[in-house]
Amino acid sequence: MGFLIQAFAFGTATFAIPVVIHLLFKLRKRRVVFSTLRFLQVAVLKETRRLRLRDLILLLLRAAACIFIALAFARPYLESQIEAGGSGKPAEYVVVVLDDSPSMSAVDGISTRWDQALHKAEQYWKDRGSDDRIALILSSEPAQAKIEFSSSQRVADEVAQLKPAAKRGSMGVALHTAVDLLADAPGNLRRIVILSDFQANQIDRAEWAREEQRAVRLTPPVKIDLEPPGEAAPKRLNNVAITSVFPRKDVWIEGVPVVLAVRVENFGDGDVPNLPLRIVSGGKILGETKVGIGPKSAAEVELAVTIAKPGEVYGEAEIAPKDALPEDDKFYFAFKLRNGVRILEIEDELQSGAPETDEGYYVRMSLGLTTRNEPENSFFQLTPVAVKELFPTTFKDADLIVMTGVTELPTPALAALEQAVKSGKNLVLFVGRSTGSINEGFYNGPLWKEGEGLLPARPGALFEGNQKESKVDNLDWFKAGSPLFKPFEDGKLEAELRKPEFLQHYRPDPADLKKGSRPAGEVLAKFQDGAPLLLERPYGKGRVVMFTFAPRPERGTNLVVRHGGIFIPWMHQLVKSLAGAAQDASRQLLTGGELDFSSINQVGGVLKIQPTPPQPLELRSNVETITIDNRGIYEVSGRKDGLPDKAYWAANLDPQESDLTPEDLTALRGLYSSNPEEHAGAAGPMQLSKEAKDELKRASPMWLYFMVAAAVCLLLEVMVRDFWER
């Protein structure tokens, strides 16, 4: 036992005060005169013995009270309690960071790393004192504590109910949260215990080093213990996983198989020969093959599968290796197959038996369509239609609408076209004709509508060149980064784009792009004379792209005949960009990510989400995203454009979880070399600073015990004295 205030310890000598007083009163005698002592002699002898016993007891009680009071003022403490660093008072505050990422499901030996971690945690709870306070942070929810400081029994009960999460989470963020939590914790015994498989791709050493510096700068410093699931440091485990599945093309063609590219990765050190791989949809095997993969490598396998019809496609790719992590042996996929890119081309009229005279002939040629009725197995499915054959339902199935040299549209057809673009379809306008001129009354009137119509800007004056006089125009500028000019980002093709000559084009006023209440448009390309060559402007949910020349060599441009190497990729990019064919058709998500179904659900509708295995969930339409916590296929039913619609999404583990390579635990512990103690284990004692020890000494309750003992002695002294005086 030690004393915080040594001087008061010498006060124990005050026990001599009652002894001295007792002796002084004993020496004082008083003579009393009695007539006879014959009858008192026996009674006096008995009383003297009784008083001697009373005085001795009172003397001991008074001396003990003096000693206890002096010891209380000396502020005593037990050395063993201080050195234990938390085995007694005050309580130790511990934050346990538990890695519950999918990689903890890996089988290591005869059990999973998760089971091993739970076994170690169970022993840790038993080693905690009843006054210790434990907080729990999971790597899957790293920004906040699962349990803030509570009893070890409560934390143990919670952990026993847990299982590895499907989402990756962040150990770095969890460590940051742990340091923040302990910064506000009371007491001087504070510790962080990280229980993890220490997956290498989960650990940013720079980030962990920063958190270590934050921990040691606290007063007193916080110790960080790194604990693997088992007794030994984690080792690299062999694992094979499917990391992606996607279609090579998103177009469905009847009778033509859909090619799926399946990426299989071997994260282990050995060869994996003849690994069975199969594609399953709706319980039916669509295709299967075998793949061989070398150590620490990947293979992309193509399987041709037959899909009955276009639209939503979902299923899973499966392998059956004997590896450490079975959860990544099945990969869910979902995508939508388009029934080709459907282009609706509108012309004034179609010449019987002479397609080469059509205004849109060279546009069709650039897309590889040499006739008006191209076979259905073409990627670009173009339907030419004359103005007189337009009906309100004509635009329904079109992915892209192209108008070439149209002079006028009937009012019902124009209204239907406006509605189609407003609902999200895109329109391409070629202003100009190979013979004659456009109908300025129609273009400046119903098609323009003072900036409220489909036309981005009024055509303006007509530039007319002369080949013999070398009076021609060329492209001078285009907007870099625009999707419509993506093929020309290469310097050589950009130079080629400036070579075609234009003999005739219109010169719209760019100021028109801002007129009307609709959103403003922009110029995407200009001629050398400064006139716009290409303009674009939103219209509702769709876009209108306007070329100011006719796609014909007569009174138009040699772009379509002498510079096919420019016109063809330009038109392909135009169609793919505006028709949406260049977009990724897959709907792949990582667990923990967000499913955005705003494109399907409309206000007032009900959204049904049904993952696999079925867990039906209904959400109101004002919710546009949800977080995906589990693997599987998600069926989303809602309404689109007022009609019932359905789509599928697939959720899989983060591929990084499949790489079971651990960080070097010895090197990682080296980041925490500034801690005053070797990393012997999470339950070991913590070495404290002098300031921390002084605080523990001041907090010792032993002084109170001595004060209580002194009070008891004084109380007994009163009781004994009163008893003997009766």
C-alpha positions in Angstrom: 0.0 0.0 0.0 1.2 3.5 -0.8 0.1 7.0 0.2 -0.5 10.0 -2.1 0.1 12.5 0.8 3.0 10.9 2.8 3.0 13.6 5.5 -0.5 12.5 6.8 0.7 9.0 7.1 2.9 10.1 10.1 -0.4 11.2 11.7 -0.9 7.6 12.7 1.2 8.5 15.7 -1.8 10.3 17.1 -3.0 7.0 18.5 -0.7 7.9 21.4 -3.1 10.8 22.4 -5.8 8.6 24.0 -3.1 6.4 25.6 -1.5 9.4 27.3 -4.9 10.7 28.4 -5.8 7.3 29.8 -2.6 7.1 31.8 -3.0 10.6 33.2 -6.5 9.9 34.5 -5.3 6.6 35.9 -2.6 8.4 38.1 -5.1 10.8 39.6 -6.5 9.6 43.0 -9.1 11.0 45.3 -9.5 10.2 49.1 -13.0 9.4 50.2 -13.9 9.1 54.0 -16.2 6.1 54.9 -17.3 5.1 58.3 -16.4 1.5 57.6 -15.0 -0.5 54.7 -16.1 -3.9 55.9 -19.1 -4.1 53.5 -17.4 -2.5 50.4 -14.3 -4.5 50.0 -15.7 -7.3 47.9 -17.8 -5.0 45.7 -14.9 -2.6 45.0 -12.8 -5.5 43.8 -15.4 -6.6 41.3 -16.1 -3.1 40.0 -12.4 -2.5 39.5 -12.0 -5.5 37.2 -15.0 -4.4 35.1 -13.7 -0.8 34.7 -10.3 -2.0 33.7 -11.8 -4.0 30.9 -14.0 -1.1 29.8 -11.1 1.3 29.8 -8.9 -1.0 27.7 -11.7 -1.4 25.0 -12.3 2.3 24.9 -8.5 2.9 24.6 -8.2 0.6 21.7 -11.3 2.1 19.9 -10.0 5.6 20.3 -6.5 4.8 19.2 -7.9 2.9 16.1 -10.0 5.9 15.2 -7.0 8.2 15.3 -5.0 5.8 13.1 -7.9 5.4 10.6 -8.4 9.2 10.3 -4.7 9.8 9.7 -4.6 7.1 7.0 -7.7 8.5 5.3 -6.1 12.0 5.1 -2.9 10.3 3.6 -5.0 9.1 0.6 -3.9 5.5 0.5 -3.9 3.2 -2.6 -2.9 -0.3 -3.5 0.2 -0.6 -5.7 -1.1 -3.8 -7.3 -4.3 -2.0 -8.4 -2.4 0.8 -10.1 0.0 -1.6 -11.9 -2.9 -3.7 -13.1 -4.0 -0.8 -15.3 -7.7 -1.5 -15.3 -8.1 -4.7 -13.4 -9.6 -2.7 -10.7 -10.9 0.9 -10.6 -11.3 2.9 -12.7 -13.0 1.0 -15.5 -11.2 0.5 -18.8 -12.9 1.9 -21.9 -12.5 -0.3 -25.0 -13.7 0.1 -28.6 -13.8 -3.2 -30.5 -13.6 -2.7 -34.3 -15.1 -5.9 -35.7 -14.4 -6.7 -39.4 -17.7 -8.1 -40.7 -16.8 -7.8 -44.4 -17.6 -10.7 -46.8 -14.0 -11.9 -46.7 -14.5 -13.0 -43.1 -16.7 -15.8 -44.4 -13.7 -17.4 -45.9 -12.9 -20.9 -44.7 -9.5 -21.1 -43.0 -8.8 -24.7 -41.8 -11.9 -26.4 -40.4 -13.9 -23.2 -39.7 -14.5 -19.8 -41.1 -12.5 -16.8 -40.0 -15.8 -15.3 -38.7 -16.3 -18.2 -36.4 -12.7 -18.0 -35.2 -13.1 -14.3 -34.6 -16.3 -14.9 -32.5 -14.4 -17.5 -30.4 -11.6 -15.1 -29.7 -14.1 -12.3 -28.9 -16.0 -14.6 -26.5 -12.8 -15.2 -24.5 -12.1 -11.5 -24.6 -15.5 -10.7 -23.0 -14.8 -13.1 -20.2 -11.5 -11.4 -19.4 -13.2 -8.0 -19.0 -13.9 -6.6 -15.6 -17.4 -5.9 -14.5 -16.8 -2.2 -14.5 -15.2 -2.1 -18.0 -17.1 -0.4 -20.7 -17.1 -1.8 -24.3 -18.2 -0.1 -27.6 -18.7 -2.0 -30.8 -18.0 -0.7 -34.4 -18.6 -2.8 -37.5 -16.6 -2.3 -40.6 -19.9 -2.5 -42.7 -21.3 0.5 -40.8 -18.1 2.3 -40.0 -19.4 5.8 -39.4 -21.1 5.1 -36.1 -20.9 2.7 -33.2 -23.2 -0.3 -33.2 -23.1 -0.2 -29.4 -21.7 2.7 -27.5 -20.0 2.1 -24.2 -21.9 -0.7 -22.4 -21.3 -3.9 -20.4 -19.2 -6.6 -22.0 -22.2 -9.0 -21.6 -24.4 -6.8 -23.7 -21.8 -6.5 -26.4 -21.2 -10.3 -26.3 -25.0 -10.9 -26.7 -25.1 -8.6 -29.7 -22.0 -10.1 -31.4 -23.4 -13.6 -31.0 -26.3 -12.6 -33.3 -24.2 -11.1 -36.0 -23.0 -12.6 -39.3 -20.7 -11.3 -42.0 -22.3 -8.5 -44.0 -22.6 -8.6 -47.8 -21.1 -5.1 -48.3 -17.5 -4.2 -48.1 -17.5 -1.3 -45.7 -14.3 0.5 -44.6 -11.9 -0.4 -41.8 -10.2 3.0 -42.1 -13.4 4.9 -41.4 -14.2 2.5 -38.6 -10.8 3.2 -37.0 -11.4 6.9 -37.3 -14.8 6.6 -35.6 -13.1 4.5 -32.8 -10.6 7.2 -32.1 -13.3 9.9 -32.0 -15.3 7.8 -29.6 -12.4 7.3 -27.1 -11.4 11.0 -27.3 -14.6 11.8 -25.4 -14.4 8.8 -23.1 -13.7 9.4 -19.4 -10.9 7.7 -17.4 -7.3 6.9 -18.3 -7.5 3.3 -19.4 -8.6 3.5 -23.1 -7.9 1.0 -25.8 -8.9 0.1 -29.4 -9.0 -3.6 -30.4 -9.2 -4.4 -34.1 -10.4 -7.9 -34.9 -10.0 -8.5 -38.6 -8.5 -10.7 -41.3 -6.5 -7.5 -42.3 -7.3 -7.9 -46.0 -4.5 -6.1 -47.9 -6.8 -4.2 -50.3 -8.8 -3.0 -47.3 -5.9 -1.2 -45.6 -4.5 2.1 -46.6 -1.3 2.3 -44.5 -1.1 6.1 -44.8 -4.7 6.4 -43.5 -4.0 3.9 -40.6 -0.8 5.8 -39.7 -2.7 9.0 -39.4 -5.3 7.5 -37.1 -2.5 6.0 -35.0 -1.0 9.5 -34.6 -4.4 10.8 -33.5 -4.7 8.0 -30.9 -1.3 8.6 -29.3 -1.8 12.4 -29.2 -4.8 11.9 -26.9 -4.2 12.4 -23.1 -3.5 9.7 -22.0 -2.6 8.0 -25.3 -4.9 5.3 -26.7 -3.4 1.9 -27.3 -4.4 0.0 -30.5 -4.3 -3.8 -30.6 -4.4 -5.7 -33.8 -6.0 -9.1 -33.4 -6.3 -11.7 -36.2 -9.2 -14.2 -36.1 -7.0 -17.2 -35.2 -4.0 -17.5 -33.0 -1.5 -17.0 -35.8 -1.3 -14.1 -38.4 -3.7 -14.6 -41.4 -2.3 -16.3 -44.4 -3.1 -16.0 -48.1 -6.1 -18.3 -49.0 -6.7 -19.7 -52.5 -9.8 -18.5 -54.1 -11.5 -18.4 -57.5 -14.3 -15.9 -58.2 -16.5 -14.7 -61.0 -16.1 -10.9 -61.0 -18.2 -9.8 -64.0 -20.8 -10.9 -66.6 -22.0 -8.7 -69.4 -23.3 -9.0 -73.0 -21.0 -8.1 -75.8 -23.9 -6.4 -77.5 -27.1 -5.2 -76.1 -29.1 -5.9 -79.3 -31.3 -9.0 -79.6 -31.5 -10.5 -83.1 -33.8 -13.4 -83.7 -31.9 -16.6 -84.3 -28.6 -15.1 -83.3 -27.1 -16.1 -80.0 -26.2 -13.5 -77.4 -22.6 -13.6 -76.4 -21.9 -13.2 -72.7 -18.4 -12.3 -71.5 -17.7 -13.9 -68.1 -14.6 -12.9 -66.2 -13.2 -15.5 -63.9 -10.2 -14.6 -61.6 -7.8 -16.9 -59.7 -6.5 -15.1 -56.6 -4.6 -18.2 -55.5 -1.0 -19.5 -56.0 -1.9 -22.6 -58.0 -3.3 -23.5 -61.4 -7.1 -24.2 -61.7 -7.6 -26.4 -64.7 -10.9 -27.5 -66.3 -13.1 -25.4 -64.0 -16.8 -25.9 -64.9 -18.7 -22.7 -65.7 -22.4 -22.4 -66.6 -25.0 -19.8 -67.3 -28.4 -20.3 -65.6 -31.6 -18.3 -66.1 -35.0 -19.2 -64.6 -33.6 -22.5 -63.5 -32.6 -23.4 -67.0 -29.0 -23.9 -68.1 -28.4 -21.6 -71.1 -24.8 -22.5 -71.7 -21.8 -24.2 -70.1 -18.1 -24.7 -70.7 -14.8 -25.3 -68.9 -12.0 -22.8 -68.2 -8.5 -23.1 -67.0 -6.8 -20.3 -65.1 -3.2 -19.8 -64.0 -2.1 -18.6 -60.6 -2.9 -15.0 -59.8 -4.5 -14.4 -63.2 -7.8 -14.0 -64.9 -9.6 -15.3 -67.9 -12.5 -13.8 -69.9 -14.7 -16.5 -71.3 -17.3 -16.0 -74.0 -20.5 -18.1 -73.9 -23.0 -17.9 -76.7 -26.5 -18.3 -75.2 -29.9 -18.3 -76.8 -32.3 -15.7 -75.5 -35.9 -16.3 -76.5 -36.9 -12.6 -76.9 -35.6 -9.1 -76.4 -36.2 -7.2 -73.2 -35.2 -7.9 -69.6 -32.7 -10.7 -69.0 -31.4 -12.0 -65.7 -29.8 -15.0 -64.2 -26.5 -16.2 -62.7 -23.1 -17.5 -63.7 -21.8 -20.3 -61.6 -18.5 -22.1 -60.9 -17.8 -24.9 -58.5 -14.2 -24.7 -57.2 -13.1 -26.0 -53.9 -11.9 -22.7 -52.5 -12.1 -20.6 -49.4 -15.0 -18.2 -50.3 -18.0 -19.9 -51.8 -20.0 -16.7 -51.8 -18.3 -15.4 -54.9 -18.7 -18.6 -56.9 -22.1 -17.3 -58.1 -22.4 -14.0 -60.0 -25.9 -12.5 -60.6 -26.4 -10.6 -63.8 -29.2 -8.5 -65.3 -29.4 -6.4 -68.5 -31.8 -5.4 -71.2 -31.6 -6.5 -74.8 -32.7 -4.1 -77.4 -34.5 -5.3 -80.5 -31.9 -3.4 -82.6 -31.6 0.3 -82.9 -34.9 1.4 -84.5 -34.5 4.5 -86.6 -37.5 6.2 -88.1 -36.6 8.3 -91.2 -39.1 10.8 -92.4 -39.1 12.2 -96.0 -41.4 14.2 -98.1 -41.9 11.2 -100.4 -40.2 8.0 -101.4 -39.5 7.7 -105.1 -40.8 4.4 -106.5 -38.0 2.0 -107.5 -35.3 4.7 -107.1 -34.0 4.7 -103.4 -30.9 6.5 -104.5 -32.9 9.6 -105.1 -34.3 9.8 -101.6 -33.2 12.7 -99.5 -32.0 10.3 -96.8 -30.3 7.8 -99.1 -26.7 8.7 -98.0 -27.7 8.6 -94.4 -28.9 5.0 -94.9 -25.8 4.2 -96.8 -23.6 5.4 -94.0 -25.3 3.0 -91.6 -24.8 0.1 -93.9 -28.4 0.0 -95.1 -28.4 0.0 -98.9 -32.1 -0.5 -99.4 -35.2 0.8 -97.8 -36.2 -2.6 -96.4 -33.1 -3.8 -94.8 -33.2 -7.4 -93.2 -34.3 -7.5 -89.6 -30.9 -9.0 -88.4 -29.2 -5.6 -88.9 -28.1 -3.7 -85.9 -29.5 -0.5 -87.4 -33.1 -1.1 -88.2 -34.2 1.9 -90.3 -37.8 2.5 -91.5 -38.2 5.2 -94.1 -41.7 6.7 -94.2 -43.3 9.4 -96.3 -45.0 12.3 -94.7 -48.4 11.2 -96.0 -47.9 7.9 -94.2 -47.4 9.3 -90.8 -49.8 8.4 -88.0 -49.7 9.3 -84.2 -48.6 5.7 -83.4 -45.7 5.8 -86.0 -43.3 7.2 -83.5 -44.0 4.7 -80.6 -41.3 2.1 -81.3 -38.6 4.4 -82.7 -35.3 4.8 -80.8 -34.3 7.8 -83.0 -36.2 10.0 -85.4 -34.5 11.5 -88.5 -36.0 14.1 -90.8 -34.2 14.7 -94.1 -35.3 17.4 -96.5 -38.9 17.6 -95.2 -40.8 20.6 -96.4 -43.9 20.4 -94.2 -45.7 18.1 -91.8 -49.5 17.8 -91.3 -50.6 19.3 -88.0 -51.6 15.9 -86.4 -48.2 14.4 -87.4 -46.3 17.4 -86.1 -48.3 17.2 -82.8 -47.4 13.5 -82.5 -43.8 14.2 -83.2 -43.6 16.9 -80.6 -45.1 14.5 -78.0 -42.7 11.8 -78.9 -39.7 14.1 -78.4 -41.1 15.6 -75.3 -41.4 12.1 -73.8 -37.7 11.4 -74.3 -37.1 10.4 -77.9 -34.4 12.3 -79.9 -34.8 14.0 -83.2 -32.2 14.7 -85.9 -33.1 17.4 -88.5 -31.2 17.9 -91.8 -32.3 21.3 -93.0 -32.0 21.6 -96.8 -33.0 19.8 -99.9 -31.1 18.5 -103.0 -33.8 20.0 -105.2 -35.6 23.3 -104.5 -35.6 24.9 -101.1 -37.3 24.4 -97.8 -40.7 25.7 -96.9 -39.7 28.7 -94.8 -43.3 29.3 -93.8 -43.3 25.8 -92.1 -39.9 26.1 -90.6 -40.3 29.6 -89.3 -43.9 29.0 -88.3 -45.2 25.7 -86.8 -41.8 24.1 -86.4 -40.3 27.2 -84.7 -43.3 28.6 -82.8 -41.3 31.6 -81.5 -38.8 29.3 -79.8 -41.4 27.0 -78.3 -41.4 24.5 -81.2 -39.1 21.6 -82.1 -36.7 23.7 -84.2 -33.6 24.8 -82.2 -33.3 28.0 -84.3 -34.7 29.4 -87.5 -32.8 28.4 -90.6 -31.8 31.9 -91.6 -30.2 33.0 -94.9 -28.9 30.5 -97.4 -25.2 30.3 -98.3 -24.7 29.2 -101.9 -21.3 28.5 -103.1 -19.8 27.8 -106.5 -17.3 24.9 -107.1 -15.8 26.5 -110.3 -15.2 29.7 -108.5 -13.8 27.8 -105.4 -16.5 29.4 -103.4 -17.1 26.7 -100.8 -17.2 26.5 -97.0 -15.6 24.1 -94.6 -16.0 23.1 -91.0 -13.9 25.4 -88.8 -14.7 24.5 -85.2 -16.5 21.8 -83.1 -17.1 21.4 -79.5 -14.4 19.2 -78.0 -15.8 16.6 -75.6 -19.3 16.5 -77.2 -20.4 12.8 -77.6 -21.3 13.5 -81.2 -17.6 14.2 -82.1 -16.1 11.3 -80.1 -14.6 9.6 -83.1 -12.7 12.7 -84.0 -10.8 13.2 -80.8 -7.9 11.6 -82.6 -5.8 14.4 -84.2 -5.7 12.8 -87.6 -9.4 12.3 -87.9 -10.0 15.8 -86.7 -7.9 17.1 -89.6 -9.9 15.0 -92.0 -13.2 16.4 -90.6 -12.2 19.8 -91.9 -11.6 18.7 -95.5 -15.2 18.2 -96.8 -16.6 21.1 -98.9 -20.1 22.5 -98.5 -21.7 24.2 -101.4 -24.9 25.1 -99.7 -26.0 25.6 -96.1 -28.3 27.7 -94.0 -27.1 30.3 -91.6 -29.3 30.4 -88.4 -28.9 33.1 -85.8 -27.3 31.6 -82.6 -29.4 34.1 -80.6 -32.5 32.0 -81.5 -31.1 29.3 -79.3 -32.2 31.3 -76.2 -35.6 32.4 -77.4 -38.7 30.9 -75.9 -39.3 29.4 -72.5 -37.7 26.0 -73.2 -34.0 25.5 -72.1 -31.4 27.2 -74.2 -29.5 25.3 -76.9 -25.9 25.5 -78.0 -23.8 25.5 -81.2 -21.8 22.3 -81.5 -19.9 23.1 -84.7 -19.3 26.1 -87.0 -18.4 26.8 -90.6 -15.5 29.0 -91.6 -17.8 31.9 -92.1 -19.0 31.6 -88.5 -22.4 30.2 -89.3 -23.6 27.2 -87.2 -23.1 23.8 -88.8 -24.6 21.8 -86.0 -27.0 22.9 -83.2 -28.6 21.1 -80.3 -31.4 22.1 -78.0 -33.5 20.2 -75.4 -37.2 19.7 -75.9 -39.0 18.2 -73.0 -37.1 15.0 -72.0 -35.7 14.6 -75.5 -33.1 16.5 -77.7 -33.3 18.0 -81.2 -30.1 18.0 -83.2 -30.1 20.3 -86.3 -27.7 20.0 -89.3 -27.8 23.1 -91.5 -27.1 21.3 -94.7 -28.6 18.6 -96.9 -26.9 15.1 -96.8 -26.8 15.0 -100.6 -23.9 15.8 -103.0 -26.2 17.9 -105.3 -26.3 21.5 -103.9 -25.1 20.1 -100.6 -21.7 18.7 -99.7 -19.1 16.2 -100.9 -18.9 14.9 -97.4 -21.3 12.1 -98.2 -19.5 10.8 -101.3 -15.8 11.7 -101.2 -15.3 11.6 -97.5 -17.2 8.5 -96.5 -14.4 7.7 -93.9 -15.7 10.8 -92.0 -19.4 10.7 -92.7 -19.8 7.0 -91.8 -18.3 7.1 -88.3 -20.0 10.4 -87.7 -23.4 9.0 -88.4 -22.7 5.8 -86.5 -21.7 7.9 -83.4 -24.7 10.2 -83.9 -27.1 7.2 -83.9 -25.5 5.4 -81.0 -25.3 8.5 -78.9 -28.8 9.7 -79.5 -30.5 6.3 -79.7 -28.9 5.2 -76.5 -27.2 2.2 -78.1 -23.8 3.3 -76.7 -25.0 3.1 -73.2 -24.2 0.1 -70.9 -27.3 -2.1 -70.9 -26.3 -4.0 -67.8 -27.8 -3.2 -64.4 -25.0 -4.4 -62.1 -24.7 -3.2 -58.5 -22.4 -3.9 -55.6 -23.9 -4.8 -52.3 -24.0 -1.6 -50.2 -24.6 0.5 -53.3 -27.8 2.3 -54.3 -30.5 1.1 -56.7 -31.9 4.0 -58.6 -35.3 3.2 -60.1 -36.3 6.8 -60.9 -36.5 6.0 -64.6 -39.3 3.5 -63.9 -41.3 4.7 -61.1 -43.6 7.7 -61.6 -45.4 9.9 -59.0 -48.4 8.1 -57.7 -47.3 4.6 -58.6 -46.2 1.8 -56.3 -42.8 0.3 -56.6 -42.4 -3.4 -55.8 -38.9 -4.7 -55.1 -38.4 -8.4 -54.9 -34.8 -9.7 -54.3 -33.8 -13.3 -54.7 -34.6 -15.2 -52.5 -38.0 -13.4 -52.4 -38.3 -10.7 -49.9 -41.2 -8.5 -51.2 -41.0 -4.8 -50.3 -43.3 -2.0 -51.4 -42.1 1.6 -51.5 -44.1 4.7 -52.4 -43.1 6.4 -55.6 -41.5 9.4 -53.9 -38.6 7.2 -53.0 -36.2 7.0 -55.9 -33.3 5.0 -54.4 -32.7 2.3 -51.8 -29.5 0.8 -50.5 -28.9 -2.8 -51.5 -27.7 -4.9 -48.5 -27.9 -8.5 -50.0 -26.8 -10.3 -53.1 -29.4 -11.4 -55.6 -31.8 -10.4 -58.4 -34.0 -7.4 -57.7 -37.2 -7.1 -59.6 -38.6 -3.6 -59.8 -42.1 -3.0 -61.0 -43.6 0.4 -61.5 -44.9 2.7 -64.2 -43.2 4.4 -67.1 -44.9 6.9 -69.3 -48.2 5.9 -67.7 -47.8 2.2 -68.5 -46.8 -0.8 -66.3 -43.1 -1.4 -66.5 -40.6 -3.9 -65.0 -36.9 -4.1 -64.8 -34.2 -6.2 -63.0 -31.0 -5.3 -61.2 -28.3 -7.7 -60.0 -26.3 -7.2 -56.8 -23.0 -8.9 -56.1 -20.1 -8.8 -53.7 -17.4 -6.3 -54.3 -14.8 -8.2 -56.4 -12.1 -6.9 -54.1 -13.5 -9.1 -51.3 -12.4 -12.2 -53.4 -8.7 -11.4 -53.0 -7.9 -13.0 -49.7 -4.4 -11.7 -49.5 -3.7 -10.4 -46.0 -1.5 -7.5 -45.0 1.7 -8.3 -43.3 0.6 -8.1 -39.7 4.1 -7.6 -38.3 4.6 -4.6 -40.6 1.2 -3.3 -39.8 1.9 -3.5 -36.1 5.0 -1.5 -36.8 2.8 1.5 -37.5 1.9 1.5 -33.8 5.5 1.3 -32.5 4.9 4.6 -30.6 2.7 2.7 -28.2 4.5 2.1 -24.9 3.9 -1.6 -24.9 4.5 -4.5 -27.2 1.4 -5.8 -28.9 1.0 -8.9 -26.8 -2.8 -9.2 -27.0 -6.0 -7.3 -26.6 -6.5 -8.5 -23.0 -3.0 -7.6 -21.7 -2.3 -4.7 -19.3 -1.6 -1.3 -20.5 1.5 0.7 -19.3 0.5 4.1 -18.0 2.2 7.4 -17.9 3.1 9.1 -14.5 0.2 11.5 -15.0 -2.2 8.6 -15.5 -0.9 6.8 -12.5 -1.3 9.9 -10.3 -4.9 10.2 -11.5 -5.5 6.6 -10.5 -4.0 7.2 -7.1 -6.3 10.2 -6.6 -9.2 8.2 -7.7 -8.6 5.3 -5.3 -11.5 5.0 -2.8 -9.5 3.5 0.0 -9.5 6.8 2.0 -13.3 6.5 2.2 -13.0 3.0 3.7 -10.7 4.3 6.4 -13.0 7.1 7.2 -15.9 4.7 7.6 -13.7 2.5 9.8 -12.9 5.5 12.0 -16.6 6.4 12.3 -17.4 2.8 13.3 -14.7 2.9 16.0 -16.1 6.1 17.5 -19.6 4.8 17.4 -18.5 1.6 19.2 -16.7 3.8 21.7 -19.9 5.6 22.6 -21.9 2.4 22.8 -19.3 0.7 25.1 -19.2 3.7 27.4 -22.9 3.9 27.7 -23.2 0.2 28.3 -20.8 0.2 31.3 -22.4 3.2 32.9 -25.8 1.4 33.3 
